[in-house]
Amino acid sequence: MESTAATEVAIIGAGPAGLVLAHLLRRAGIGCVIIENRSRDHVERRVRAGVLEHPTVALLRDLGVAARLDRESMTHRGVEFAFRGERRRIDFVERTGKAISVYGQQEVVKDLIASWLADGGALFFEVDDVVVHGVEGARPTVTYRAGGVEHRLEAAFIAGCDGFHGICRPSIPAGRLTLADRVYPFAWLGILAEAPPTTDELIYANHDRGFALYSMRSPQITRLYLQVAPDEQLERWSDDRIWDELGRRLPTDAGFELRTGPIIERGITPMRSFVAAPMRHGRLFLAGDAAHIVPPTGAKGLNLAVADVSVLAVALERFLRTGDEDGLVRYSELCLRRVWRVQHFSWWMTSMLHRFDEHDTFAREVQLSELDYVTSSEAASTALAENYVGLPFATL
Ligand SMILES: Cc1cc2nc3c(=O)[nH]c(=O)nc-3n(C[C@H](O)[C@H](O)[C@H](O)COP(=O)(O)OP(=O)(O)OC[C@H]3O[C@@H](n4cnc5c(N)ncnc54)[C@H](O)[C@@H]3O)c2cc1C
């Protein structure tokens, strides 16, 4: 059996990039269909990022999908750094006039899906064998299987929003993309624990034993990370060992208490920086993790995905409405400017905060001196703050 359908934009992937793009296109009156290879339950439970930049929150509000975010998210006015037995705070609002919001990525995804489906949006989960065809021509297609049926979706454009391991980027012929890559010599072991956070803000800890991050997802749930070896095995980390190591690396002063509780989720995330350029091949446009990934230290992955599609939606709308190709031509260059700013910030935060085996006394002291400077100089802390709360999205 085979079914054929047509739309203006075929979106592959129902992560933050694909879903936000779909909402932006719908608002502009452009037809689109989203296909996703995992189940709805899986994508709505996938615990990943949790820090939303100021421009991301503004866009979600603008799209009318932020009612629950506004009720349940936590506004963070700053961030703390712990090193050399001290804690230093950078006040984002004082430095930039802006704050960040803490709200789990899976909650953002749930809100976007609920609103998309409630208004009759087309979204197909659990599709297999997704293949893109004819992207160098004027009428590309996507074929996939769903429920034992072969589907063929014709479109004017394909948006590759299928993450780092998706099929869109690899479908671009070898030699058309320039790849830039850094693999870091460590990974993050992350847990979610049923333990009310002790502090109102994140604490980034640079410790001789390695990096640790104290963060939270709600007033009841703490999100904690430990720097571990890149090939670390999760089974080697009992609950007791995780809490013990967090206790050693996080602050020990009287003002901080590490509250423990049942661990409800755990995983190891490799640390990598990656950029594929250009973010377009013919009528296939890459957005979000499909084109680039950052180490999570700067809390940027989700935000960068949203920034990409905010540009892509305008470019597609202009072309489909008026035939003006300028936005499509400039899409990759415009996005990559912000991508590289965020790449630098994420790499810099990662370099400043982690323990590197090859560091000798000189390198270690230089690293701590940088942290000291960044957290005490008004100019340097403003630079960190304006990157952290999010530089404005590019406009066409
Ligand atoms: C394990 C992990 C942990 C992370 N933790 C953090 C964190 O703690 N802090 C932080 O700031 N950032 C974190 N990130 C980064 C952040 O979550 C991503 O940058 C963000 O999800 C990017 O959104 P996206 O829509 O581009 O990609 P994704 O969220 O990856 O969405 C892509 C979607 O495409 C679907 N898909 C894949 N292949 C196909 C296919 N062939 N056909 C159809 N659909 C397909 C996927 O199932 C997925 O739903 C993490 C990422 C990962 C992978």
The ligand as an SDF file (V2000), in Angstrom:
LIG
                    3D

 53 58  0  0  0  0  0  0  0  0999 V2000
   21.5310   13.2180   25.6130 C   0  0  0  0  0  0  0  0  0  0  0  0
   21.4630   14.7270   25.5060 C   0  0  0  0  0  0  0  0  0  0  0  0
   21.5020   15.5010   26.6550 C   0  0  0  0  0  0  0  0  0  0  0  0
   21.4740   16.8880   26.5500 C   0  0  0  0  0  0  0  0  0  0  0  0
   21.5470   17.6250   27.6910 N   0  0  0  0  0  0  0  0  0  0  0  0
   21.5580   18.9540   27.6010 C   0  0  0  0  0  0  0  0  0  0  0  0
   21.6490   19.7410   28.7630 C   0  0  0  0  0  0  0  0  0  0  0  0
   21.7230   19.2200   29.8740 O   0  0  0  0  0  0  0  0  0  0  0  0
   21.6650   21.0990   28.6190 N   0  0  0  0  0  0  0  0  0  0  0  0
   21.5910   21.6850   27.3710 C   0  0  0  0  0  0  0  0  0  0  0  0
   21.5980   22.9220   27.2830 O   0  0  0  0  0  0  0  0  0  0  0  0
   21.4740   20.9740   26.2670 N   0  0  0  0  0  0  0  0  0  0  0  0
   21.4680   19.6290   26.3480 C   0  0  0  0  0  0  0  0  0  0  0  0
   21.3720   18.9000   25.2200 N   0  0  0  0  0  0  0  0  0  0  0  0
   21.2520   19.6110   23.9460 C   0  0  0  0  0  0  0  0  0  0  0  0
   19.8020   19.9560   23.5710 C   0  0  0  0  0  0  0  0  0  0  0  0
   18.9260   19.0520   24.1690 O   0  0  0  0  0  0  0  0  0  0  0  0
   19.6930   19.9320   22.0470 C   0  0  0  0  0  0  0  0  0  0  0  0
   20.5760   20.9210   21.5500 O   0  0  0  0  0  0  0  0  0  0  0  0
   18.2860   20.1750   21.5220 C   0  0  0  0  0  0  0  0  0  0  0  0
   17.4910   19.0460   21.7750 O   0  0  0  0  0  0  0  0  0  0  0  0
   18.3120   20.4740   20.0160 C   0  0  0  0  0  0  0  0  0  0  0  0
   17.0280   20.4470   19.4860 O   0  0  0  0  0  0  0  0  0  0  0  0
   16.7660   19.8610   18.0220 P   0  0  0  0  0  0  0  0  0  0  0  0
   15.3160   19.9890   17.7920 O   0  0  0  0  0  0  0  0  0  0  0  0
   17.7230   20.4590   17.0830 O   0  0  0  0  0  0  0  0  0  0  0  0
   17.1820   18.3200   18.0990 O   0  0  0  0  0  0  0  0  0  0  0  0
   16.5350   17.1270   18.9100 P   0  0  0  0  0  0  0  0  0  0  0  0
   15.9690   17.5940   20.1920 O   0  0  0  0  0  0  0  0  0  0  0  0
   17.5610   16.0450   18.9520 O   0  0  0  0  0  0  0  0  0  0  0  0
   15.3100   16.6790   18.0100 O   0  0  0  0  0  0  0  0  0  0  0  0
   15.4660   15.9170   16.8290 C   0  0  0  0  0  0  0  0  0  0  0  0
   14.2410   15.0610   16.6470 C   0  0  0  0  0  0  0  0  0  0  0  0
   14.3480   14.3440   15.4330 O   0  0  0  0  0  0  0  0  0  0  0  0
   13.9720   13.0090   15.6350 C   0  0  0  0  0  0  0  0  0  0  0  0
   14.5970   12.1760   14.5990 N   0  0  0  0  0  0  0  0  0  0  0  0
   15.8680   11.7280   14.5320 C   0  0  0  0  0  0  0  0  0  0  0  0
   16.0520   11.0300   13.4200 N   0  0  0  0  0  0  0  0  0  0  0  0
   14.8830   11.0300   12.7480 C   0  0  0  0  0  0  0  0  0  0  0  0
   14.4340   10.4620   11.5280 C   0  0  0  0  0  0  0  0  0  0  0  0
   15.2550    9.7290   10.7810 N   0  0  0  0  0  0  0  0  0  0  0  0
   13.1690   10.6630   11.1400 N   0  0  0  0  0  0  0  0  0  0  0  0
   12.3140   11.4040   11.8940 C   0  0  0  0  0  0  0  0  0  0  0  0
   12.6860   11.9730   13.0740 N   0  0  0  0  0  0  0  0  0  0  0  0
   13.9470   11.7890   13.4870 C   0  0  0  0  0  0  0  0  0  0  0  0
   14.4340   12.7090   17.0410 C   0  0  0  0  0  0  0  0  0  0  0  0
   13.7710   11.6030   17.6190 O   0  0  0  0  0  0  0  0  0  0  0  0
   14.1070   14.0170   17.7420 C   0  0  0  0  0  0  0  0  0  0  0  0
   12.8050   14.0310   18.2700 O   0  0  0  0  0  0  0  0  0  0  0  0
   21.3960   17.5110   25.2910 C   0  0  0  0  0  0  0  0  0  0  0  0
   21.3330   16.7250   24.1320 C   0  0  0  0  0  0  0  0  0  0  0  0
   21.3870   15.3510   24.2250 C   0  0  0  0  0  0  0  0  0  0  0  0
   21.3420   14.5320   22.9540 C   0  0  0  0  0  0  0  0  0  0  0  0
  1  2  1  0
  2  3  1  0
  2 52  2  0
  3  4  2  0
  4  5  1  0
  4 50  1  0
  5  6  2  0
  6  7  1  0
  6 13  1  0
  7  8  2  0
  7  9  1  0
  9 10  1  0
 10 11  2  0
 10 12  1  0
 12 13  2  0
 13 14  1  0
 14 15  1  0
 14 50  1  0
 15 16  1  0
 16 17  1  0
 16 18  1  0
 18 19  1  0
 18 20  1  0
 20 21  1  0
 20 22  1  0
 22 23  1  0
 23 24  1  0
 24 25  2  0
 24 26  1  0
 24 27  1  0
 27 28  1  0
 28 29  2  0
 28 30  1  0
 28 31  1  0
 31 32  1  0
 32 33  1  0
 33 34  1  0
 33 48  1  0
 34 35  1  0
 35 36  1  0
 35 46  1  0
 36 37  1  0
 36 45  1  0
 37 38  2  0
 38 39  1  0
 39 40  1  0
 39 45  2  0
 40 41  1  0
 40 42  2  0
 42 43  1  0
 43 44  2  0
 44 45  1  0
 46 47  1  0
 46 48  1  0
 48 49  1  0
 50 51  2  0
 51 52  1  0
 52 53  1  0
M  END
$$$$
